[in-house]
Amino acid sequence: MKKFLLLTSVVLLFFLGLHHTVAAGYDATEVRASHILVSNVYQAEQIRKDIVEGNGSFEEYARLYSKCPSGQNGGDLGYFKRGQMVPQFEVAAFNLPVGEISKPVWTQFGWHLIKVTDRR
């Protein structure tokens, strides 16, 4: 039951944060983003906390913990347009301000932390 409540809370927090960023009106044709892909929400939350508190850079944590091959490049995925990523990832990336680290985002691949590095 505790896990269910925690997961429900994380999902609600994600959507509340998403509503805030959508309302801010971030519009771009392409975004450049990096991500860290891990297996569980607890690890994603701890990594985000460590980065936000200044205990290491996003790129360092991507190299150390990401399950995606992009981790070796600091998580850099390059530029992508709408429709190129799975919907949950795309929504988060296109609505995230440059330089900010997302809350954990769930896709069928696992839990992502996303950092948009540029938009054009």
Secondary structure, 3 states (H helix, E strand, C coil): CHHHHHHHHHHHHHHHHHHHHHHHCCCCCEEEEEEEEECCHHHHHHHHHHHHCCCCCHHHHHHHHCCCHHHHHCCEEEEEECCCCCHHHHHHHHCCCCCCECCCEEECCEEEEEEEEEEC
